[in-house]
């Protein structure tokens, strides 16, 4: 009969609070919870898709390309710097 999964919780809220400011507050809380969950789930889904393309490990979240490059290149830069120091010490 209803088109979304929200009909049952909304009916329970209406039955519990009736008319008045309590109803508005309860509905606002429900909507905020649904929004927060959707936002979190969306970020996790996007992070999974991004991470599938970048590495095999679990998603670390969405990051900009500069942060990603810094994270990926940091170990390589440390190796290069160590090799430069070793070469300087040899001279």
Steps between C-alpha positions, in 0.01 A plus 500: 500500500774747597790573269785542750641333808412809703123444522516268803727723714293806409177321594653403835609860561152631414339246732737580786495881481165598349472871418724771638859610540612156618399357163702759312804437718469122457466532122797737483708252699395215271580698185838610641586138585404383151706780342804425718480128423461564127795739498718252691396207281561705186849593613581138578369388160701766317809417704463131413478580129800733517705252702419212266674695227797607714590210729382169639465608864192624681369847414659786691244752385492741212802725464609761251765414244765707680452308824493171313818585312669610823401177674608279211821689425615550862667156532670542163624847594641366826693235305633757255608730782673210677685410181608862452633510858686171448653636178611818680661297778695293245662811349 
